[in-house]
């Protein structure tokens, strides 16, 4: 398959790129400025794209079977705090990106879209979403070492999911586990829908490498078209 990856220089995007190439897929990797990328592997083509500009996205869609968007303001793999600050300053950027992606797909109805989002929109109990409750959200941010102001960005991710839910395009939204960081590729995890997957200690956690496995699994065998899914150990 021919897979496009927006944010392919990011923490998750780089692992998704590696996973896709390891499985023999063709990949076009997108960055804000592809001229700065030093990855010269012949199996991947690098192109520049502005995810907030529907025209820019539409121009790169021909030939793609699936477009995976790992868009974040800034590049968290280079400067995590910069991405945090940018996300707090303009949390609407996630919904803006979702609208631009959907608009770009108007002329490409057969191209699938997978958006890598956040975990804050998962239900912590039936009908209760963490992003909608300050005390629950602040507890989570405190545990993760993030400033409470980041609640605005968590809600921005939730708003992006709600934008996708209004569309009849072939979209999928991926909520990683609450705790996600570089680690080991085990290929062993559990899949969930709108509720977090918790381990024996009650933690929602996954490695970035296993998140990439789950994303390429979904590319190869679609199970969550027009739906959200999550994973955890």
Biotite code that builds the C-alpha atoms (Angstrom):
import biotite.structure as struc

atoms = struc.array([
    struc.Atom([0.000, 0.000, 0.000], chain_id="A", res_id=1, res_name="UNK", atom_name="CA", element="C"),
    struc.Atom([1.009, 3.618, -0.429], chain_id="A", res_id=2, res_name="UNK", atom_name="CA", element="C"),
    struc.Atom([0.921, 5.382, 2.947], chain_id="A", res_id=3, res_name="UNK", atom_name="CA", element="C"),
    struc.Atom([1.331, 9.096, 3.587], chain_id="A", res_id=4, res_name="UNK", atom_name="CA", element="C"),
    struc.Atom([2.524, 10.201, 7.019], chain_id="A", res_id=5, res_name="UNK", atom_name="CA", element="C"),
    struc.Atom([2.119, 13.790, 8.208], chain_id="A", res_id=6, res_name="UNK", atom_name="CA", element="C"),
    struc.Atom([4.485, 14.592, 11.055], chain_id="A", res_id=7, res_name="UNK", atom_name="CA", element="C"),
    struc.Atom([6.928, 11.869, 10.045], chain_id="A", res_id=8, res_name="UNK", atom_name="CA", element="C"),
    struc.Atom([9.783, 13.553, 11.928], chain_id="A", res_id=9, res_name="UNK", atom_name="CA", element="C"),
    struc.Atom([7.872, 13.458, 15.220], chain_id="A", res_id=10, res_name="UNK", atom_name="CA", element="C"),
    struc.Atom([8.100, 11.011, 18.099], chain_id="A", res_id=11, res_name="UNK", atom_name="CA", element="C"),
    struc.Atom([5.247, 8.793, 16.908], chain_id="A", res_id=12, res_name="UNK", atom_name="CA", element="C"),
    struc.Atom([5.546, 9.648, 13.228], chain_id="A", res_id=13, res_name="UNK", atom_name="CA", element="C"),
    struc.Atom([9.131, 8.378, 12.974], chain_id="A", res_id=14, res_name="UNK", atom_name="CA", element="C"),
    struc.Atom([8.139, 5.023, 14.471], chain_id="A", res_id=15, res_name="UNK", atom_name="CA", element="C"),
    struc.Atom([5.128, 4.777, 12.162], chain_id="A", res_id=16, res_name="UNK", atom_name="CA", element="C"),
    struc.Atom([7.422, 5.476, 9.223], chain_id="A", res_id=17, res_name="UNK", atom_name="CA", element="C"),
    struc.Atom([9.865, 2.771, 10.315], chain_id="A", res_id=18, res_name="UNK", atom_name="CA", element="C"),
    struc.Atom([7.059, 0.249, 10.919], chain_id="A", res_id=19, res_name="UNK", atom_name="CA", element="C"),
    struc.Atom([5.496, 0.910, 7.520], chain_id="A", res_id=20, res_name="UNK", atom_name="CA", element="C"),
    struc.Atom([8.809, 0.519, 5.701], chain_id="A", res_id=21, res_name="UNK", atom_name="CA", element="C"),
    struc.Atom([9.639, -2.655, 7.631], chain_id="A", res_id=22, res_name="UNK", atom_name="CA", element="C"),
    struc.Atom([6.391, -4.185, 6.369], chain_id="A", res_id=23, res_name="UNK", atom_name="CA", element="C"),
    struc.Atom([7.165, -3.342, 2.763], chain_id="A", res_id=24, res_name="UNK", atom_name="CA", element="C"),
    struc.Atom([4.796, -0.409, 2.197], chain_id="A", res_id=25, res_name="UNK", atom_name="CA", element="C"),
    struc.Atom([5.503, 2.569, -0.022], chain_id="A", res_id=26, res_name="UNK", atom_name="CA", element="C"),
    struc.Atom([5.725, 5.728, 2.044], chain_id="A", res_id=27, res_name="UNK", atom_name="CA", element="C"),
    struc.Atom([5.527, 9.411, 1.320], chain_id="A", res_id=28, res_name="UNK", atom_name="CA", element="C"),
    struc.Atom([6.567, 11.287, 4.437], chain_id="A", res_id=29, res_name="UNK", atom_name="CA", element="C"),
    struc.Atom([5.440, 14.847, 5.035], chain_id="A", res_id=30, res_name="UNK", atom_name="CA", element="C"),
    struc.Atom([6.999, 17.638, 7.029], chain_id="A", res_id=31, res_name="UNK", atom_name="CA", element="C"),
    struc.Atom([6.480, 21.392, 7.213], chain_id="A", res_id=32, res_name="UNK", atom_name="CA", element="C"),
    struc.Atom([9.792, 21.818, 5.436], chain_id="A", res_id=33, res_name="UNK", atom_name="CA", element="C"),
    struc.Atom([11.045, 18.631, 3.817], chain_id="A", res_id=34, res_name="UNK", atom_name="CA", element="C"),
    struc.Atom([14.247, 20.347, 2.661], chain_id="A", res_id=35, res_name="UNK", atom_name="CA", element="C"),
    struc.Atom([15.514, 20.159, 6.254], chain_id="A", res_id=36, res_name="UNK", atom_name="CA", element="C"),
    struc.Atom([15.069, 16.392, 6.512], chain_id="A", res_id=37, res_name="UNK", atom_name="CA", element="C"),
    struc.Atom([18.292, 14.368, 6.430], chain_id="A", res_id=38, res_name="UNK", atom_name="CA", element="C"),
    struc.Atom([16.672, 10.933, 6.025], chain_id="A", res_id=39, res_name="UNK", atom_name="CA", element="C"),
    struc.Atom([17.923, 9.713, 2.645], chain_id="A", res_id=40, res_name="UNK", atom_name="CA", element="C"),
    struc.Atom([16.488, 6.186, 2.633], chain_id="A", res_id=41, res_name="UNK", atom_name="CA", element="C"),
    struc.Atom([15.480, 5.364, -0.959], chain_id="A", res_id=42, res_name="UNK", atom_name="CA", element="C"),
    struc.Atom([12.249, 3.666, 0.171], chain_id="A", res_id=43, res_name="UNK", atom_name="CA", element="C"),
    struc.Atom([10.717, 6.926, 1.378], chain_id="A", res_id=44, res_name="UNK", atom_name="CA", element="C"),
    struc.Atom([9.851, 10.117, -0.479], chain_id="A", res_id=45, res_name="UNK", atom_name="CA", element="C"),
    struc.Atom([9.823, 13.351, 1.525], chain_id="A", res_id=46, res_name="UNK", atom_name="CA", element="C"),
    struc.Atom([7.509, 16.242, 0.665], chain_id="A", res_id=47, res_name="UNK", atom_name="CA", element="C"),
    struc.Atom([6.474, 19.463, 2.341], chain_id="A", res_id=48, res_name="UNK", atom_name="CA", element="C"),
    struc.Atom([2.862, 20.047, 3.352], chain_id="A", res_id=49, res_name="UNK", atom_name="CA", element="C"),
    struc.Atom([0.853, 22.524, 5.418], chain_id="A", res_id=50, res_name="UNK", atom_name="CA", element="C"),
    struc.Atom([-1.739, 20.476, 7.301], chain_id="A", res_id=51, res_name="UNK", atom_name="CA", element="C"),
    struc.Atom([-3.795, 23.598, 8.047], chain_id="A", res_id=52, res_name="UNK", atom_name="CA", element="C"),
    struc.Atom([-4.178, 24.323, 4.321], chain_id="A", res_id=53, res_name="UNK", atom_name="CA", element="C"),
    struc.Atom([-6.685, 22.009, 2.630], chain_id="A", res_id=54, res_name="UNK", atom_name="CA", element="C"),
    struc.Atom([-5.268, 22.847, -0.789], chain_id="A", res_id=55, res_name="UNK", atom_name="CA", element="C"),
    struc.Atom([-1.767, 21.893, 0.289], chain_id="A", res_id=56, res_name="UNK", atom_name="CA", element="C"),
    struc.Atom([-3.010, 18.554, 1.616], chain_id="A", res_id=57, res_name="UNK", atom_name="CA", element="C"),
    struc.Atom([-5.196, 17.851, -1.426], chain_id="A", res_id=58, res_name="UNK", atom_name="CA", element="C"),
    struc.Atom([-2.200, 18.362, -3.706], chain_id="A", res_id=59, res_name="UNK", atom_name="CA", element="C"),
    struc.Atom([-0.317, 15.443, -2.127], chain_id="A", res_id=60, res_name="UNK", atom_name="CA", element="C"),
    struc.Atom([-3.214, 12.973, -1.897], chain_id="A", res_id=61, res_name="UNK", atom_name="CA", element="C"),
    struc.Atom([-3.163, 11.475, -5.425], chain_id="A", res_id=62, res_name="UNK", atom_name="CA", element="C"),
    struc.Atom([-1.812, 7.937, -5.257], chain_id="A", res_id=63, res_name="UNK", atom_name="CA", element="C"),
    struc.Atom([-2.156, 7.545, -1.495], chain_id="A", res_id=64, res_name="UNK", atom_name="CA", element="C"),
    struc.Atom([-4.247, 4.713, -0.078], chain_id="A", res_id=65, res_name="UNK", atom_name="CA", element="C"),
    struc.Atom([-4.042, 6.000, 3.488], chain_id="A", res_id=66, res_name="UNK", atom_name="CA", element="C"),
    struc.Atom([-2.987, 9.297, 5.034], chain_id="A", res_id=67, res_name="UNK", atom_name="CA", element="C"),
    struc.Atom([-1.877, 9.169, 8.674], chain_id="A", res_id=68, res_name="UNK", atom_name="CA", element="C"),
    struc.Atom([-1.741, 12.526, 10.434], chain_id="A", res_id=69, res_name="UNK", atom_name="CA", element="C"),
    struc.Atom([0.458, 12.868, 13.492], chain_id="A", res_id=70, res_name="UNK", atom_name="CA", element="C"),
    struc.Atom([0.223, 16.656, 13.366], chain_id="A", res_id=71, res_name="UNK", atom_name="CA", element="C"),
    struc.Atom([1.386, 18.629, 16.397], chain_id="A", res_id=72, res_name="UNK", atom_name="CA", element="C"),
    struc.Atom([2.269, 22.316, 16.611], chain_id="A", res_id=73, res_name="UNK", atom_name="CA", element="C"),
    struc.Atom([6.056, 22.396, 16.653], chain_id="A", res_id=74, res_name="UNK", atom_name="CA", element="C"),
    struc.Atom([8.065, 19.184, 16.855], chain_id="A", res_id=75, res_name="UNK", atom_name="CA", element="C"),
    struc.Atom([7.790, 17.512, 20.250], chain_id="A", res_id=76, res_name="UNK", atom_name="CA", element="C"),
    struc.Atom([10.640, 15.114, 19.488], chain_id="A", res_id=77, res_name="UNK", atom_name="CA", element="C"),
    struc.Atom([12.987, 18.112, 19.184], chain_id="A", res_id=78, res_name="UNK", atom_name="CA", element="C"),
    struc.Atom([11.479, 20.511, 21.752], chain_id="A", res_id=79, res_name="UNK", atom_name="CA", element="C"),
    struc.Atom([8.675, 19.015, 23.822], chain_id="A", res_id=80, res_name="UNK", atom_name="CA", element="C"),
    struc.Atom([8.092, 22.135, 25.894], chain_id="A", res_id=81, res_name="UNK", atom_name="CA", element="C"),
    struc.Atom([7.715, 24.248, 22.749], chain_id="A", res_id=82, res_name="UNK", atom_name="CA", element="C"),
    struc.Atom([4.935, 21.940, 21.533], chain_id="A", res_id=83, res_name="UNK", atom_name="CA", element="C"),
    struc.Atom([3.258, 22.127, 24.958], chain_id="A", res_id=84, res_name="UNK", atom_name="CA", element="C"),
    struc.Atom([3.372, 25.941, 24.916], chain_id="A", res_id=85, res_name="UNK", atom_name="CA", element="C"),
    struc.Atom([2.116, 26.155, 21.332], chain_id="A", res_id=86, res_name="UNK", atom_name="CA", element="C"),
    struc.Atom([-0.746, 23.755, 22.094], chain_id="A", res_id=87, res_name="UNK", atom_name="CA", element="C"),
    struc.Atom([-1.818, 25.788, 25.102], chain_id="A", res_id=88, res_name="UNK", atom_name="CA", element="C"),
    struc.Atom([-1.574, 29.063, 23.173], chain_id="A", res_id=89, res_name="UNK", atom_name="CA", element="C"),
    struc.Atom([-3.883, 27.872, 20.374], chain_id="A", res_id=90, res_name="UNK", atom_name="CA", element="C"),
    struc.Atom([-5.747, 24.658, 21.212], chain_id="A", res_id=91, res_name="UNK", atom_name="CA", element="C"),
    struc.Atom([-8.117, 25.220, 18.269], chain_id="A", res_id=92, res_name="UNK", atom_name="CA", element="C"),
    struc.Atom([-5.334, 24.182, 15.891], chain_id="A", res_id=93, res_name="UNK", atom_name="CA", element="C"),
    struc.Atom([-6.262, 20.488, 16.201], chain_id="A", res_id=94, res_name="UNK", atom_name="CA", element="C"),
    struc.Atom([-9.833, 21.063, 15.039], chain_id="A", res_id=95, res_name="UNK", atom_name="CA", element="C"),
    struc.Atom([-8.527, 23.359, 12.299], chain_id="A", res_id=96, res_name="UNK", atom_name="CA", element="C"),
    struc.Atom([-6.294, 20.561, 11.060], chain_id="A", res_id=97, res_name="UNK", atom_name="CA", element="C"),
    struc.Atom([-9.161, 18.059, 11.151], chain_id="A", res_id=98, res_name="UNK", atom_name="CA", element="C"),
    struc.Atom([-11.348, 20.373, 9.048], chain_id="A", res_id=99, res_name="UNK", atom_name="CA", element="C"),
    struc.Atom([-8.555, 20.955, 6.517], chain_id="A", res_id=100, res_name="UNK", atom_name="CA", element="C"),
    struc.Atom([-7.886, 17.223, 6.206], chain_id="A", res_id=101, res_name="UNK", atom_name="CA", element="C"),
    struc.Atom([-11.550, 16.442, 5.641], chain_id="A", res_id=102, res_name="UNK", atom_name="CA", element="C"),
    struc.Atom([-11.890, 19.233, 3.097], chain_id="A", res_id=103, res_name="UNK", atom_name="CA", element="C"),
    struc.Atom([-8.843, 17.884, 1.246], chain_id="A", res_id=104, res_name="UNK", atom_name="CA", element="C"),
    struc.Atom([-10.485, 14.464, 1.063], chain_id="A", res_id=105, res_name="UNK", atom_name="CA", element="C"),
    struc.Atom([-13.555, 15.779, -0.784], chain_id="A", res_id=106, res_name="UNK", atom_name="CA", element="C"),
    struc.Atom([-11.941, 14.994, -4.109], chain_id="A", res_id=107, res_name="UNK", atom_name="CA", element="C"),
    struc.Atom([-10.416, 11.736, -2.879], chain_id="A", res_id=108, res_name="UNK", atom_name="CA", element="C"),
    struc.Atom([-13.263, 9.811, -1.227], chain_id="A", res_id=109, res_name="UNK", atom_name="CA", element="C"),
    struc.Atom([-11.441, 6.470, -1.361], chain_id="A", res_id=110, res_name="UNK", atom_name="CA", element="C"),
    struc.Atom([-8.403, 7.678, 0.577], chain_id="A", res_id=111, res_name="UNK", atom_name="CA", element="C"),
    struc.Atom([-8.509, 6.714, 4.232], chain_id="A", res_id=112, res_name="UNK", atom_name="CA", element="C"),
    struc.Atom([-7.537, 9.173, 6.948], chain_id="A", res_id=113, res_name="UNK", atom_name="CA", element="C"),
    struc.Atom([-6.109, 8.135, 10.319], chain_id="A", res_id=114, res_name="UNK", atom_name="CA", element="C"),
    struc.Atom([-5.658, 10.935, 12.843], chain_id="A", res_id=115, res_name="UNK", atom_name="CA", element="C"),
    struc.Atom([-3.397, 10.414, 15.847], chain_id="A", res_id=116, res_name="UNK", atom_name="CA", element="C"),
    struc.Atom([-5.060, 12.315, 18.671], chain_id="A", res_id=117, res_name="UNK", atom_name="CA", element="C"),
    struc.Atom([-5.189, 12.300, 22.435], chain_id="A", res_id=118, res_name="UNK", atom_name="CA", element="C"),
    struc.Atom([-6.419, 10.132, 25.282], chain_id="A", res_id=119, res_name="UNK", atom_name="CA", element="C"),
    struc.Atom([-8.380, 12.832, 27.101], chain_id="A", res_id=120, res_name="UNK", atom_name="CA", element="C"),
    struc.Atom([-11.540, 12.166, 25.090], chain_id="A", res_id=121, res_name="UNK", atom_name="CA", element="C"),
    struc.Atom([-11.748, 8.557, 26.284], chain_id="A", res_id=122, res_name="UNK", atom_name="CA", element="C"),
    struc.Atom([-14.516, 7.656, 28.716], chain_id="A", res_id=123, res_name="UNK", atom_name="CA", element="C"),
    struc.Atom([-13.181, 7.044, 32.225], chain_id="A", res_id=124, res_name="UNK", atom_name="CA", element="C"),
    struc.Atom([-16.593, 5.622, 33.106], chain_id="A", res_id=125, res_name="UNK", atom_name="CA", element="C"),
    struc.Atom([-19.786, 5.288, 31.047], chain_id="A", res_id=126, res_name="UNK", atom_name="CA", element="C"),
    struc.Atom([-20.710, 8.726, 29.722], chain_id="A", res_id=127, res_name="UNK", atom_name="CA", element="C"),
    struc.Atom([-17.871, 10.490, 31.577], chain_id="A", res_id=128, res_name="UNK", atom_name="CA", element="C"),
    struc.Atom([-15.053, 11.912, 29.447], chain_id="A", res_id=129, res_name="UNK", atom_name="CA", element="C"),
    struc.Atom([-11.959, 13.129, 31.273], chain_id="A", res_id=130, res_name="UNK", atom_name="CA", element="C"),
    struc.Atom([-11.631, 16.196, 29.043], chain_id="A", res_id=131, res_name="UNK", atom_name="CA", element="C"),
    struc.Atom([-15.044, 17.428, 30.203], chain_id="A", res_id=132, res_name="UNK", atom_name="CA", element="C"),
    struc.Atom([-14.194, 17.458, 33.920], chain_id="A", res_id=133, res_name="UNK", atom_name="CA", element="C"),
    struc.Atom([-11.528, 19.770, 35.325], chain_id="A", res_id=134, res_name="UNK", atom_name="CA", element="C"),
    struc.Atom([-10.747, 17.750, 38.443], chain_id="A", res_id=135, res_name="UNK", atom_name="CA", element="C"),
    struc.Atom([-10.307, 14.486, 36.498], chain_id="A", res_id=136, res_name="UNK", atom_name="CA", element="C"),
    struc.Atom([-8.230, 16.194, 33.853], chain_id="A", res_id=137, res_name="UNK", atom_name="CA", element="C"),
    struc.Atom([-6.043, 18.025, 36.359], chain_id="A", res_id=138, res_name="UNK", atom_name="CA", element="C"),
    struc.Atom([-5.354, 14.763, 38.209], chain_id="A", res_id=139, res_name="UNK", atom_name="CA", element="C"),
    struc.Atom([-4.197, 13.179, 34.976], chain_id="A", res_id=140, res_name="UNK", atom_name="CA", element="C"),
    struc.Atom([-2.025, 16.137, 33.957], chain_id="A", res_id=141, res_name="UNK", atom_name="CA", element="C"),
    struc.Atom([-0.436, 16.254, 37.403], chain_id="A", res_id=142, res_name="UNK", atom_name="CA", element="C"),
    struc.Atom([0.428, 12.558, 37.180], chain_id="A", res_id=143, res_name="UNK", atom_name="CA", element="C"),
    struc.Atom([1.974, 13.060, 33.727], chain_id="A", res_id=144, res_name="UNK", atom_name="CA", element="C"),
    struc.Atom([3.985, 16.105, 34.824], chain_id="A", res_id=145, res_name="UNK", atom_name="CA", element="C"),
    struc.Atom([2.167, 18.452, 32.457], chain_id="A", res_id=146, res_name="UNK", atom_name="CA", element="C"),
    struc.Atom([0.955, 21.942, 33.414], chain_id="A", res_id=147, res_name="UNK", atom_name="CA", element="C"),
    struc.Atom([-2.748, 22.190, 34.182], chain_id="A", res_id=148, res_name="UNK", atom_name="CA", element="C"),
    struc.Atom([-3.030, 24.787, 31.439], chain_id="A", res_id=149, res_name="UNK", atom_name="CA", element="C"),
    struc.Atom([-2.506, 21.922, 29.004], chain_id="A", res_id=150, res_name="UNK", atom_name="CA", element="C"),
    struc.Atom([-6.147, 21.036, 29.656], chain_id="A", res_id=151, res_name="UNK", atom_name="CA", element="C"),
    struc.Atom([-6.937, 23.424, 26.805], chain_id="A", res_id=152, res_name="UNK", atom_name="CA", element="C"),
    struc.Atom([-4.903, 21.292, 24.397], chain_id="A", res_id=153, res_name="UNK", atom_name="CA", element="C"),
    struc.Atom([-6.564, 18.093, 25.643], chain_id="A", res_id=154, res_name="UNK", atom_name="CA", element="C"),
    struc.Atom([-9.931, 19.650, 24.850], chain_id="A", res_id=155, res_name="UNK", atom_name="CA", element="C"),
    struc.Atom([-8.548, 20.743, 21.496], chain_id="A", res_id=156, res_name="UNK", atom_name="CA", element="C"),
    struc.Atom([-7.893, 17.098, 20.636], chain_id="A", res_id=157, res_name="UNK", atom_name="CA", element="C"),
    struc.Atom([-11.424, 16.219, 21.776], chain_id="A", res_id=158, res_name="UNK", atom_name="CA", element="C"),
    struc.Atom([-12.804, 18.940, 19.494], chain_id="A", res_id=159, res_name="UNK", atom_name="CA", element="C"),
    struc.Atom([-10.876, 17.485, 16.551], chain_id="A", res_id=160, res_name="UNK", atom_name="CA", element="C"),
    struc.Atom([-12.497, 14.109, 17.179], chain_id="A", res_id=161, res_name="UNK", atom_name="CA", element="C"),
    struc.Atom([-15.907, 15.763, 17.227], chain_id="A", res_id=162, res_name="UNK", atom_name="CA", element="C"),
    struc.Atom([-15.132, 17.399, 13.868], chain_id="A", res_id=163, res_name="UNK", atom_name="CA", element="C"),
    struc.Atom([-14.322, 14.000, 12.384], chain_id="A", res_id=164, res_name="UNK", atom_name="CA", element="C"),
    struc.Atom([-17.528, 12.528, 13.817], chain_id="A", res_id=165, res_name="UNK", atom_name="CA", element="C"),
    struc.Atom([-19.579, 14.893, 11.647], chain_id="A", res_id=166, res_name="UNK", atom_name="CA", element="C"),
    struc.Atom([-17.977, 13.549, 8.448], chain_id="A", res_id=167, res_name="UNK", atom_name="CA", element="C"),
    struc.Atom([-18.891, 10.654, 6.186], chain_id="A", res_id=168, res_name="UNK", atom_name="CA", element="C"),
    struc.Atom([-15.284, 10.326, 4.955], chain_id="A", res_id=169, res_name="UNK", atom_name="CA", element="C"),
    struc.Atom([-13.200, 7.216, 5.661], chain_id="A", res_id=170, res_name="UNK", atom_name="CA", element="C"),
    struc.Atom([-11.687, 8.534, 8.878], chain_id="A", res_id=171, res_name="UNK", atom_name="CA", element="C"),
    struc.Atom([-10.270, 6.773, 11.922], chain_id="A", res_id=172, res_name="UNK", atom_name="CA", element="C"),
    struc.Atom([-9.205, 8.457, 15.158], chain_id="A", res_id=173, res_name="UNK", atom_name="CA", element="C"),
    struc.Atom([-6.462, 6.899, 17.271], chain_id="A", res_id=174, res_name="UNK", atom_name="CA", element="C"),
    struc.Atom([-6.287, 7.687, 20.986], chain_id="A", res_id=175, res_name="UNK", atom_name="CA", element="C"),
    struc.Atom([-3.025, 6.356, 22.387], chain_id="A", res_id=176, res_name="UNK", atom_name="CA", element="C"),
    struc.Atom([-2.779, 5.314, 26.015], chain_id="A", res_id=177, res_name="UNK", atom_name="CA", element="C"),
    struc.Atom([-2.422, 8.116, 28.566], chain_id="A", res_id=178, res_name="UNK", atom_name="CA", element="C"),
    struc.Atom([1.188, 7.136, 29.232], chain_id="A", res_id=179, res_name="UNK", atom_name="CA", element="C"),
    struc.Atom([3.074, 6.875, 25.956], chain_id="A", res_id=180, res_name="UNK", atom_name="CA", element="C"),
    struc.Atom([6.836, 7.080, 25.536], chain_id="A", res_id=181, res_name="UNK", atom_name="CA", element="C"),
    struc.Atom([9.638, 5.482, 23.518], chain_id="A", res_id=182, res_name="UNK", atom_name="CA", element="C"),
    struc.Atom([10.268, 1.919, 24.633], chain_id="A", res_id=183, res_name="UNK", atom_name="CA", element="C"),
    struc.Atom([10.106, -1.621, 23.327], chain_id="A", res_id=184, res_name="UNK", atom_name="CA", element="C"),
    struc.Atom([8.312, -2.980, 20.279], chain_id="A", res_id=185, res_name="UNK", atom_name="CA", element="C"),
    struc.Atom([6.553, -6.033, 21.707], chain_id="A", res_id=186, res_name="UNK", atom_name="CA", element="C"),
    struc.Atom([3.633, -6.368, 19.299], chain_id="A", res_id=187, res_name="UNK", atom_name="CA", element="C"),
    struc.Atom([1.578, -7.468, 22.304], chain_id="A", res_id=188, res_name="UNK", atom_name="CA", element="C"),
    struc.Atom([-1.172, -5.128, 23.463], chain_id="A", res_id=189, res_name="UNK", atom_name="CA", element="C"),
    struc.Atom([-4.926, -4.909, 23.699], chain_id="A", res_id=190, res_name="UNK", atom_name="CA", element="C"),
    struc.Atom([-7.315, -2.919, 21.548], chain_id="A", res_id=191, res_name="UNK", atom_name="CA", element="C"),
    struc.Atom([-10.130, -0.778, 22.908], chain_id="A", res_id=192, res_name="UNK", atom_name="CA", element="C"),
    struc.Atom([-12.786, 1.578, 21.620], chain_id="A", res_id=193, res_name="UNK", atom_name="CA", element="C"),
    struc.Atom([-13.983, 4.591, 23.591], chain_id="A", res_id=194, res_name="UNK", atom_name="CA", element="C"),
    struc.Atom([-12.648, 3.491, 26.994], chain_id="A", res_id=195, res_name="UNK", atom_name="CA", element="C"),
    struc.Atom([-8.966, 3.299, 27.987], chain_id="A", res_id=196, res_name="UNK", atom_name="CA", element="C"),
    struc.Atom([-7.283, -0.098, 28.131], chain_id="A", res_id=197, res_name="UNK", atom_name="CA", element="C"),
    struc.Atom([-5.853, -0.543, 31.639], chain_id="A", res_id=198, res_name="UNK", atom_name="CA", element="C"),
    struc.Atom([-3.154, -2.936, 32.812], chain_id="A", res_id=199, res_name="UNK", atom_name="CA", element="C"),
    struc.Atom([-3.207, -4.941, 36.046], chain_id="A", res_id=200, res_name="UNK", atom_name="CA", element="C"),
    struc.Atom([-2.081, -1.849, 37.967], chain_id="A", res_id=201, res_name="UNK", atom_name="CA", element="C"),
    struc.Atom([-4.887, 0.278, 36.528], chain_id="A", res_id=202, res_name="UNK", atom_name="CA", element="C"),
    struc.Atom([-2.523, 2.225, 34.260], chain_id="A", res_id=203, res_name="UNK", atom_name="CA", element="C"),
    struc.Atom([-3.196, 3.231, 30.667], chain_id="A", res_id=204, res_name="UNK", atom_name="CA", element="C"),
    struc.Atom([0.206, 2.861, 29.010], chain_id="A", res_id=205, res_name="UNK", atom_name="CA", element="C"),
    struc.Atom([1.865, 1.907, 25.738], chain_id="A", res_id=206, res_name="UNK", atom_name="CA", element="C"),
    struc.Atom([5.232, 2.332, 24.043], chain_id="A", res_id=207, res_name="UNK", atom_name="CA", element="C"),
    struc.Atom([5.503, 4.559, 20.983], chain_id="A", res_id=208, res_name="UNK", atom_name="CA", element="C"),
    struc.Atom([6.819, 1.548, 19.078], chain_id="A", res_id=209, res_name="UNK", atom_name="CA", element="C"),
    struc.Atom([3.720, -0.539, 19.846], chain_id="A", res_id=210, res_name="UNK", atom_name="CA", element="C"),
    struc.Atom([1.486, 2.418, 18.991], chain_id="A", res_id=211, res_name="UNK", atom_name="CA", element="C"),
    struc.Atom([3.117, 2.373, 15.555], chain_id="A", res_id=212, res_name="UNK", atom_name="CA", element="C"),
    struc.Atom([2.414, -1.360, 15.255], chain_id="A", res_id=213, res_name="UNK", atom_name="CA", element="C"),
    struc.Atom([-1.268, -0.763, 16.039], chain_id="A", res_id=214, res_name="UNK", atom_name="CA", element="C"),
    struc.Atom([-1.504, 2.048, 13.499], chain_id="A", res_id=215, res_name="UNK", atom_name="CA", element="C"),
    struc.Atom([-0.023, 0.012, 10.648], chain_id="A", res_id=216, res_name="UNK", atom_name="CA", element="C"),
    struc.Atom([-2.193, -2.939, 11.689], chain_id="A", res_id=217, res_name="UNK", atom_name="CA", element="C"),
    struc.Atom([-5.200, -0.652, 11.196], chain_id="A", res_id=218, res_name="UNK", atom_name="CA", element="C"),
    struc.Atom([-3.848, 0.429, 7.809], chain_id="A", res_id=219, res_name="UNK", atom_name="CA", element="C"),
    struc.Atom([-3.537, -3.173, 6.659], chain_id="A", res_id=220, res_name="UNK", atom_name="CA", element="C"),
    struc.Atom([-6.764, -4.480, 8.188], chain_id="A", res_id=221, res_name="UNK", atom_name="CA", element="C"),
    struc.Atom([-9.305, -1.680, 8.749], chain_id="A", res_id=222, res_name="UNK", atom_name="CA", element="C"),
    struc.Atom([-11.467, -2.267, 11.809], chain_id="A", res_id=223, res_name="UNK", atom_name="CA", element="C"),
    struc.Atom([-12.320, 1.245, 12.916], chain_id="A", res_id=224, res_name="UNK", atom_name="CA", element="C"),
    struc.Atom([-13.560, 3.191, 9.902], chain_id="A", res_id=225, res_name="UNK", atom_name="CA", element="C"),
    struc.Atom([-15.572, 6.208, 11.101], chain_id="A", res_id=226, res_name="UNK", atom_name="CA", element="C"),
    struc.Atom([-14.698, 5.172, 14.639], chain_id="A", res_id=227, res_name="UNK", atom_name="CA", element="C"),
    struc.Atom([-12.079, 5.795, 17.306], chain_id="A", res_id=228, res_name="UNK", atom_name="CA", element="C"),
    struc.Atom([-9.829, 3.181, 18.829], chain_id="A", res_id=229, res_name="UNK", atom_name="CA", element="C"),
    struc.Atom([-7.218, 3.011, 21.549], chain_id="A", res_id=230, res_name="UNK", atom_name="CA", element="C"),
    struc.Atom([-4.643, 0.531, 22.836], chain_id="A", res_id=231, res_name="UNK", atom_name="CA", element="C"),
    struc.Atom([-2.864, -0.413, 26.037], chain_id="A", res_id=232, res_name="UNK", atom_name="CA", element="C"),
    struc.Atom([-1.024, -3.220, 27.751], chain_id="A", res_id=233, res_name="UNK", atom_name="CA", element="C"),
])
